[in-house]
Amino acid sequence: MKSSLLILLVSFLLASLLAAQTPSDPRITQWRVESSVHYARIFPTEAARAAGASVTTWSRGQGIQPLPTYAGVQQVSYSDAWVYVRSSGLGYHVMGPWYLNAARTQLFPNYPANTGVLYRIPRSPVAATTPVLTGGGPIGLFVDGVALFDNRDTFSYSAANKSDAEPVNGLRGDGVWNRDAYINEGVTFDAAFAHQAGSTYHYHANTPALRHLLDDHVEYLAATGTYVESTDAPTRHSPILAWAADGYPLYGPYGYASATDATSGVRRMISGYVKRDGTVGTTALATTGRTTLPAWAARAQGRSASLDAALHGPTVDATYVLGRYLEDYDYLGDLGRTQGVDFDLDASNGRFCVTPEFPQGTYAYFTSIEINGTPRFPYNLGRWFHGTPAGGSVTAIAETVREYVRGGQARLIVVKAELAASGVTLSWTSVEGGTYAIATSGDGVTFTTLAESLPSGGGTTNFATVTRAAYYRVTLTAVASFDTDGTGGLTGVGGQGTAQAAQVGSSGTVRLVNLSTRVQVGGAAGSPIAGFVIEGTGIQRVLVRAVGPTLATFAVPGTLSDPQLALYSGGTVVASNDDWSASGGGTALAATFTSAGAFALPTGSKDAALVAELTPGAYTAVVSGAAGATGMALVELYVLP
């Protein structure tokens, strides 16, 4: 009876290799790029929204977008210390419309536009020893590449003028009674609870459109173009919505009931802030007037809680409603209540807890909402960062980084080839405005053009052909003109993806014949190990390859110049190879490559390959670089008949 391959387990000896090849840091991996292959779109007016007539170019005020641009995150790169994110700053959902009044008759003065964001966050956040206040402008970045603003609208009450400072009156305000952005500007928000400062699109509070995209307990009502909180009980921990400038995550509103117990169920997190309405020990501002600050605000402003008359705020009435200002709220922790018992979140609107992405625990902020999804103070972050906000916008990347993922027009092309009765159906990840060519090959090296000038079908393009081949390659040949800000100079044109169409036997059954992984070899990465187990009886033939220099023909950078391959059974070397065609067996190996469905290796290349006949047992394939060479290699295992 013939042996069979039971399992392939690829592992890496060094943690540094794992981090380099498949980053596990959520600060690197938790960015939404799938939707970036579509143009950013807005509804310029309510009539356009009702008609479903979104546009990809627009101009109003500071929001000028003469060319289409791709939405959201365009590239994520990282170093040991930082994660860098490039973005257009525009949401994946259709944005807008925006108005100045509840009747929606006065258009907001600005549309958003591509802001060419380059934002970085620290990979190793540090809790601040001296609290740092959140500032104006972006204080973090949402995972869709949209800016996170704090809970203020940057205006405050002017006691001398008995009026709020506003853009139209030229007042500065006292900086004592600071206006709440959601309460004072909410009328200008679109359905995603966002608007723009100048051309910078941003969120101040709950982000229902992004949460809907991330499947975070939000439903979309197509008839009205609005979002509502699901009435079902939450069953999953909220996803990461954003990263603050201090490197700590911002989650949606649902966390584990017990902060450090992932089995405790999921519920809505309760803010520690309450209105100063006279309940639960708060000051009744409607009775006393705005003559004192809550303790947290006194600390933030560096002044006494008892205010001089010249700094008193306006009387609570229908115009200056309770909640109009940040200082209309008390923090329960200052009133003798206990976090974790009476409420969940601290003064920064976060807590230390376990999460799906951080099972060992992390400090995390949470979006605050009422049970129906209405934003609740302090919304995302409180008035302080928990950590040191070392991150923020930068003009350039001034260090060596590794790219994790590309978005937009440069996103990786992934091709799928499926055999059908009439031929082959191809599908691939595509970009709006892109044009593609398809080529076929029998050996994975020499390709012949099958089709050209194929327009994109959106995020995925399909193509059916009667031509059957071993390999299909899809190439992005052109992209329609677009606004390149935020792309980091990536064109995407010339990017390729290749799929192999497995031959199906007459019985209609298939079997696993190949497993592979691309790895970094040498230096801090060491020598990667691919382990596999053979079970059963008899002999199993396998082909093992370590491809280095030939990877360069597939546009892989930094390839290993001279890989060496050794196959071990325990501590015994059972086969080895350096330079696959140099030992005189190259012709036979080349034929084996073809029969196994492996792409050809050029004769004389420094790639390594070997065929071994193995009895049942555990084996490991070890790859190293000759003379200490370092670089990228493809480790492959083929099961031979």
C-alpha positions in Angstrom: 0.0 0.0 0.0 1.3 3.4 -1.0 2.1 6.0 1.8 0.2 9.3 1.8 1.0 12.8 2.8 -0.9 13.4 6.0 -0.1 17.0 6.8 2.2 19.8 6.0 3.2 22.1 8.9 5.3 25.1 8.0 7.0 26.6 11.0 9.7 29.1 11.7 12.4 28.7 14.2 12.7 32.4 15.0 9.9 34.7 16.1 11.6 37.5 14.1 10.9 35.5 10.9 7.3 35.1 11.7 7.0 38.8 12.3 8.7 39.6 9.1 6.8 37.2 6.8 3.3 37.1 8.4 3.0 40.0 10.8 0.8 39.2 13.8 0.8 42.7 15.2 -2.8 44.0 14.9 -1.5 47.5 14.4 -0.1 46.2 11.1 -2.9 43.7 10.1 -6.1 45.4 11.2 -6.5 47.9 8.3 -9.4 47.6 5.9 -8.0 47.6 2.3 -10.5 45.4 0.4 -12.8 48.3 -0.6 -9.9 50.6 -1.6 -10.1 49.3 -5.2 -13.2 51.5 -5.7 -13.4 55.2 -6.3 -14.4 57.4 -3.4 -18.0 58.7 -4.0 -20.3 61.3 -2.6 -23.9 62.3 -2.7 -23.7 66.0 -3.4 -27.3 66.7 -2.4 -30.3 65.0 -0.8 -31.9 64.7 -4.2 -28.9 62.9 -5.5 -29.0 60.5 -2.5 -32.6 59.7 -3.1 -31.9 59.0 -6.7 -28.8 56.9 -5.9 -26.8 59.3 -8.1 -23.4 59.3 -6.5 -20.4 61.1 -8.2 -16.7 60.5 -8.3 -15.6 64.1 -9.1 -16.9 67.2 -7.4 -16.0 70.8 -6.2 -17.4 72.9 -3.4 -15.5 75.2 -1.1 -12.2 73.6 -0.1 -13.3 70.2 -1.3 -12.1 70.0 -4.9 -11.9 66.6 -6.5 -11.4 67.1 -10.3 -10.3 63.5 -10.9 -11.6 60.3 -9.3 -9.5 59.0 -6.4 -9.5 55.7 -4.6 -11.1 55.5 -1.3 -9.4 54.7 2.0 -6.2 52.9 2.8 -3.6 52.7 0.0 -0.6 51.2 1.7 0.5 49.8 5.0 4.2 49.6 5.9 6.0 49.0 9.1 9.4 49.1 10.9 10.3 47.7 14.3 8.9 50.9 15.9 6.2 52.3 13.6 3.3 51.4 11.4 2.8 53.8 8.4 -0.5 54.1 6.7 -1.1 56.0 3.4 -4.7 57.0 2.7 -6.8 59.3 0.6 -8.7 60.1 3.8 -12.1 59.3 2.1 -14.5 56.7 3.4 -15.5 53.4 1.6 -19.2 54.2 2.0 -20.8 56.8 -0.2 -20.3 60.0 1.7 -22.7 62.9 2.1 -24.8 64.8 1.6 -24.0 67.6 4.2 -26.2 70.5 5.2 -26.1 73.4 7.7 -29.6 73.1 8.9 -32.1 70.4 10.0 -34.4 71.3 7.1 -31.5 70.4 4.8 -31.9 73.5 2.6 -28.5 75.1 3.2 -25.5 73.1 1.8 -22.4 72.7 4.0 -19.7 75.0 2.6 -17.1 72.3 1.9 -17.1 68.9 0.2 -14.3 66.5 1.3 -11.3 65.7 -0.9 -8.3 63.5 -1.1 -5.9 64.7 1.6 -3.0 62.4 0.8 -2.7 61.1 4.3 0.6 59.6 5.6 -0.1 58.7 9.3 2.0 56.7 11.7 1.3 55.0 15.0 3.8 53.5 17.5 3.9 49.7 17.6 4.8 49.7 21.3 2.5 52.1 23.0 3.6 53.6 26.4 1.2 54.7 29.1 1.7 58.4 29.7 3.1 59.3 33.1 1.8 62.9 32.6 -1.6 62.9 30.9 -1.6 64.5 27.5 -4.8 66.3 26.2 -6.2 65.5 22.8 -5.7 68.3 20.3 -7.5 69.8 17.4 -7.4 67.9 14.1 -6.6 64.2 13.7 -5.9 62.3 16.9 -5.8 58.9 15.2 -6.9 57.1 12.1 -9.8 54.8 11.5 -9.1 51.5 9.8 -10.8 52.8 6.6 -8.2 55.6 6.5 -10.6 58.3 7.7 -9.4 60.8 10.4 -10.4 60.5 14.0 -11.1 63.8 15.7 -11.8 64.4 19.4 -15.1 65.3 21.0 -14.8 69.1 20.6 -15.7 71.4 17.7 -12.8 73.8 18.7 -15.2 76.6 19.7 -16.1 77.7 23.2 -18.3 80.1 25.1 -17.2 83.8 25.3 -18.6 85.1 28.7 -17.8 88.7 27.8 -19.9 88.5 24.6 -22.5 86.2 26.2 -22.3 84.0 23.1 -20.5 81.0 21.7 -17.6 81.6 19.4 -18.5 80.4 15.9 -16.9 80.7 12.5 -19.3 83.5 11.5 -18.8 85.8 14.5 -15.1 85.9 14.7 -15.0 85.3 18.5 -12.3 83.2 20.1 -14.1 82.0 23.2 -12.7 81.5 26.8 -11.7 77.9 26.4 -13.6 77.1 29.6 -17.0 75.9 28.3 -15.9 73.9 25.2 -18.6 73.0 22.7 -19.4 69.3 22.1 -19.0 68.5 18.4 -21.8 66.0 18.1 -24.4 68.2 19.9 -23.4 71.4 18.1 -22.4 70.1 14.7 -24.4 66.9 14.4 -26.8 68.6 12.1 -24.0 68.8 9.5 -23.1 65.1 9.7 -23.9 62.7 6.9 -25.4 59.3 7.5 -22.0 58.0 8.6 -21.9 60.7 11.4 -19.1 62.5 9.6 -18.3 65.8 8.0 -15.2 67.8 6.9 -13.0 70.4 8.4 -11.8 72.2 5.3 -11.5 69.2 3.0 -10.6 66.7 5.7 -13.4 64.1 6.1 -13.5 62.9 9.7 -15.5 61.2 12.5 -16.1 62.7 15.9 -18.4 60.0 17.4 -20.0 56.6 16.6 -19.2 55.5 13.1 -22.2 53.4 11.9 -21.1 53.2 8.2 -17.7 51.8 9.1 -19.2 49.6 11.8 -21.7 48.2 9.2 -18.8 47.4 6.8 -17.1 45.6 9.7 -20.3 43.7 10.6 -20.5 45.4 14.1 -24.2 45.1 14.9 -25.3 47.9 12.5 -27.9 47.6 9.8 -28.2 49.7 6.6 -31.6 51.0 5.5 -31.3 51.4 1.8 -34.6 53.2 1.4 -33.4 56.1 3.5 -29.6 55.7 3.1 -29.2 55.6 6.9 -27.8 53.2 9.5 -29.4 51.8 12.6 -28.2 49.8 15.6 -29.4 46.2 15.4 -32.1 45.4 17.9 -30.8 41.9 18.4 -28.6 41.1 21.3 -24.9 41.5 20.5 -23.0 38.2 20.2 -19.5 39.3 19.1 -16.9 41.5 20.6 -16.7 44.7 18.5 -13.8 45.0 16.0 -11.0 47.5 16.1 -12.4 50.7 14.5 -9.3 53.0 14.8 -5.9 53.4 16.2 -5.2 56.5 18.4 -2.0 58.5 18.0 -0.7 56.8 21.1 -0.9 53.3 19.5 -3.8 52.0 21.5 -6.9 50.5 19.7 -10.4 52.0 19.6 -13.0 49.3 19.5 -16.7 49.6 18.7 -19.2 49.7 21.6 -19.3 46.0 22.6 -16.7 44.3 24.8 -16.5 41.4 27.1 -18.7 41.7 30.2 -15.7 40.9 32.4 -12.7 42.9 31.3 -10.3 40.0 31.6 -12.5 37.1 30.8 -13.2 36.3 27.1 -15.9 33.7 28.1 -18.0 36.2 30.1 -20.3 37.2 27.2 -20.5 40.4 25.3 -22.3 43.6 26.2 -22.3 47.4 25.5 -19.6 49.2 27.3 -20.9 51.9 29.7 -19.1 55.3 29.8 -18.1 56.8 33.1 -19.5 60.2 32.1 -23.0 61.4 33.1 -24.8 64.8 32.6 -24.6 67.2 35.5 -28.4 67.0 36.1 -28.4 66.5 39.9 -28.6 62.7 39.8 -26.0 60.2 41.1 -24.2 62.9 43.1 -23.7 65.4 40.2 -24.2 69.1 40.3 -27.6 70.2 39.0 -26.4 72.9 36.5 -30.0 73.8 35.6 -30.3 75.0 39.2 -26.9 76.3 40.1 -26.0 77.7 36.7 -22.7 77.0 34.9 -20.6 78.4 37.7 -18.3 75.4 38.4 -16.3 72.9 36.4 -16.4 69.2 37.0 -13.3 67.8 38.6 -11.9 66.2 35.4 -12.3 69.5 33.5 -10.6 71.5 36.3 -7.6 69.1 35.9 -7.6 69.4 32.2 -7.8 73.2 32.2 -5.4 73.6 35.1 -7.8 75.9 37.0 -10.1 75.8 40.1 -13.4 74.1 39.8 -15.0 77.2 41.3 -15.0 79.8 38.5 -14.7 83.5 38.7 -17.9 85.2 37.6 -16.1 86.4 34.4 -15.9 82.8 33.3 -19.4 81.6 34.1 -21.2 79.8 31.3 -24.7 80.6 30.0 -27.8 79.6 31.8 -29.1 76.1 30.9 -32.1 76.7 28.6 -33.5 75.7 25.2 -30.6 77.3 23.4 -27.8 76.4 25.7 -29.1 72.9 26.5 -27.5 70.6 29.1 -24.8 68.7 27.1 -23.9 71.6 24.8 -20.5 71.8 26.4 -18.0 69.0 27.4 -18.0 70.5 30.9 -21.7 69.7 31.3 -20.6 66.2 32.2 -19.2 64.7 35.4 -17.0 61.7 35.6 -18.3 59.1 38.0 -14.8 58.1 39.2 -14.6 61.6 40.7 -17.9 61.1 42.5 -16.9 58.0 44.5 -18.2 55.5 42.0 -16.0 52.5 41.0 -14.9 51.6 37.5 -15.7 47.9 36.7 -18.6 48.0 39.1 -20.7 51.1 38.4 -19.4 51.8 34.9 -16.8 50.3 32.5 -14.6 53.0 31.0 -12.1 55.3 32.6 -11.7 59.1 32.1 -10.0 58.5 28.8 -12.9 56.2 27.8 -11.0 53.0 27.9 -10.0 50.1 30.1 -7.4 47.4 30.3 -9.0 44.2 29.0 -8.6 41.1 26.8 -9.9 41.3 23.3 -10.0 39.0 20.2 -6.9 40.7 18.8 -5.1 40.9 22.2 -6.0 37.8 24.1 -3.2 38.5 26.6 -4.7 42.0 27.3 -4.2 45.6 26.3 -5.5 49.0 27.1 -8.3 49.8 24.7 -10.7 52.7 24.0 -14.3 52.0 23.2 -16.9 53.9 21.2 -19.7 55.0 23.5 -23.3 54.8 22.4 -26.8 54.6 23.9 -28.7 51.4 23.5 -30.3 52.6 20.2 -26.9 53.6 18.7 -27.2 57.4 19.5 -23.6 58.7 20.2 -22.9 59.1 24.0 -20.4 61.3 25.6 -17.4 61.2 25.4 -17.9 59.3 22.1 -14.5 57.8 21.3 -11.8 59.2 23.5 -12.1 61.3 26.6 -10.2 64.5 27.0 -6.9 62.7 27.5 -4.9 60.1 25.7 -4.1 57.1 27.8 -0.7 56.8 26.3 2.0 59.1 24.9 0.6 60.3 21.5 3.9 59.9 19.6 2.2 59.1 16.4 0.5 61.4 13.9 0.8 62.8 10.4 4.2 62.8 8.8 5.4 64.2 5.4 7.6 61.2 4.5 8.9 57.8 5.8 12.4 58.5 7.0 13.5 55.0 7.7 13.7 51.5 6.1 10.3 49.8 6.2 8.6 46.6 5.0 5.4 46.8 3.1 2.6 44.7 4.5 -0.2 45.4 2.0 -1.1 47.7 -0.9 -4.5 49.0 -1.7 -6.2 50.9 -4.5 -4.8 50.6 -8.0 -1.7 48.8 -6.6 -3.5 46.1 -4.6 -2.2 42.6 -5.1 -3.8 40.8 -8.0 -5.1 37.4 -6.9 -6.2 35.0 -9.6 -8.5 32.0 -9.4 -8.9 29.5 -12.3 -11.8 27.0 -12.1 -12.3 24.3 -14.6 -15.8 24.2 -16.2 -17.5 21.9 -18.7 -16.9 24.4 -21.5 -13.4 25.5 -20.5 -12.1 27.6 -17.7 -13.6 30.5 -15.7 -11.1 33.0 -14.4 -11.7 35.6 -11.7 -9.3 38.1 -10.2 -9.2 41.0 -7.8 -9.4 44.1 -9.9 -9.5 47.8 -9.5 -12.1 50.3 -10.8 -10.8 52.0 -13.9 -8.3 49.2 -14.6 -7.6 47.4 -17.9 -6.3 43.8 -17.9 -4.6 41.3 -20.2 -4.7 37.5 -19.8 -1.9 35.1 -20.8 -1.5 31.3 -20.7 1.4 29.0 -20.2 2.2 25.3 -20.0 5.2 25.7 -17.8 4.7 28.8 -15.8 7.6 30.6 -17.4 6.8 31.2 -21.1 3.4 32.9 -21.5 1.2 33.6 -24.6 -1.4 36.4 -24.7 -4.9 35.1 -24.6 -6.9 38.4 -24.2 -6.2 42.1 -23.9 -7.9 45.3 -23.0 -10.4 43.7 -20.6 -12.1 46.4 -18.5 -12.4 46.0 -14.7 -15.6 44.5 -13.3 -15.1 46.3 -10.0 -13.6 44.6 -7.1 -13.7 41.3 -8.9 -13.5 40.7 -12.7 -14.6 37.4 -14.3 -13.6 36.0 -17.7 -14.6 32.7 -19.4 -12.5 31.0 -22.0 -12.5 27.6 -23.8 -8.7 27.6 -23.7 -7.4 25.2 -21.2 -3.8 25.7 -19.9 -1.7 24.8 -16.9 -1.2 28.5 -15.9 -3.2 31.7 -16.3 -1.6 35.1 -15.7 -3.5 38.4 -15.3 -1.7 41.7 -15.7 -2.9 45.2 -15.0 -2.0 47.0 -18.2 -3.5 50.5 -17.7 -5.4 52.6 -15.2 -7.7 55.5 -16.0 -6.5 58.9 -14.9 -7.0 59.4 -11.1 -5.8 61.6 -8.3 -2.6 60.0 -7.0 -2.3 61.8 -3.6 -1.9 59.3 -0.8 -0.7 56.5 -3.1 3.0 56.8 -2.3 3.9 56.8 -6.0 2.5 53.3 -6.5 1.1 52.9 -10.0 -0.1 49.3 -10.0 0.4 49.1 -13.7 2.3 45.9 -14.6 1.2 44.1 -11.5 0.5 40.4 -12.1 -1.2 37.5 -10.6 -1.0 33.9 -11.7 -3.2 30.9 -11.1 -2.7 27.2 -11.9 -5.6 25.2 -13.1 -5.4 21.7 -11.7 -6.3 18.9 -14.1 -9.3 16.9 -12.9 -9.3 13.1 -13.6 -12.1 11.3 -15.3 -13.5 10.2 -11.9 -13.9 13.8 -10.9 -11.8 13.5 -7.9 -8.9 15.7 -6.9 -6.0 15.4 -4.5 -3.5 17.7 -2.8 -0.3 17.8 -4.8 1.5 20.9 -3.7 2.0 23.2 -0.7 4.4 26.1 -0.6 5.3 29.2 1.4 7.5 32.2 0.7 10.1 32.9 3.5 13.0 35.1 4.4 16.2 33.3 4.8 19.4 34.2 6.6 20.4 37.1 8.9 18.0 37.5 11.8 15.5 35.2 10.1 17.8 32.2 10.3 17.0 29.0 8.4 13.3 28.3 8.0 12.0 24.7 8.4 9.1 23.1 6.5 7.9 20.0 8.4 5.7 17.2 7.1 4.5 13.8 8.1 4.0 10.7 5.9 1.7 7.9 7.1 0.6 4.5 5.8 2.9 1.8 4.4 5.3 1.7 1.4 7.1 4.5 -0.2 6.1 8.1 -1.0 8.0 10.1 -3.6 8.2 13.8 -3.0 9.7 16.8 -4.8 11.1 19.5 -2.5 12.4 22.8 -3.9 13.9 26.0 -2.6 13.5 28.6 -5.3 15.5 31.8 -4.9 16.9 33.6 -8.0 14.0 32.4 -10.3 11.6 34.3 -8.1 13.0 37.5 -9.5 11.2 36.7 -12.8 7.9 37.0 -10.9 8.8 40.5 -9.7 9.7 39.4 -6.2 12.3 41.7 -4.7 15.3 40.7 -2.6 15.5 37.1 -3.7 17.9 34.6 -2.1 20.8 34.4 -4.6 21.9 30.8 -3.8 19.6 28.7 -1.7 20.8 25.4 -0.2 18.3 22.6 0.7 18.6 19.7 3.1 15.9 17.1 4.0 16.1 15.6 7.5 14.6 12.6 9.2 15.2 13.5 12.8 18.8 14.6 13.0 19.9 12.6 9.9 20.2 14.2 6.4 18.5 11.9 3.9 18.9 14.2 0.9 20.4 17.6 0.0 20.9 19.8 -3.0 22.7 23.0 -4.0 22.2 24.2 -7.6 19.6 21.8 -8.9 21.0 21.2 -12.5 24.7 21.2 -11.6 24.9 17.5 -10.5 24.1 15.9 -13.8 20.5 15.1 -12.9 19.1 18.3 -14.2 17.3 16.8 -17.2 15.4 14.2 -15.1 14.5 16.9 -12.5 13.2 19.2 -15.2 10.9 16.4 -16.4 9.8 15.9 -12.9 9.0 19.6 -12.5 6.7 19.4 -15.6 4.9 16.2 -14.5 4.4 17.6 -11.0 2.9 20.8 -12.4 5.7 22.9 -11.0 7.0 25.9 -12.9 10.2 25.4 -14.8 13.6 26.5 -13.4 16.2 27.8 -15.8 19.1 25.4 -16.5 22.1 26.6 -14.5 20.1 28.6 -12.0 21.2 28.6 -8.4 17.8 27.3 -7.2 17.8 24.0 -5.2 15.6 21.0 -5.8 15.6 17.3 -4.9 13.4 14.2 -5.3 13.3 11.7 -2.4 11.6 8.3 -1.8 10.5 8.3 1.8 9.1 5.8 4.2 6.4 6.8 6.7 7.7 9.2 9.3 8.3 12.8 10.1 10.6 14.9 7.9 11.9 18.5 7.8 13.2 20.5 4.9 15.8 23.2 6.0 16.7 26.1 3.7 19.8 28.2 4.1 21.8 30.6 2.0 25.2 29.6 0.6 28.1 31.6 2.2 25.7 33.3 4.5 23.5 34.8 1.7 20.2 36.3 2.8 17.0 36.9 0.9 13.5 35.7 -0.1 12.9 32.1 -1.1 9.9 29.9 -2.0 9.9 26.5 -0.2 7.8 24.0 -2.1 6.6 20.4 -1.5 5.1 18.3 -4.3 3.6 14.8 -3.8 4.7 12.6 -6.7 2.9 9.6 -8.1 
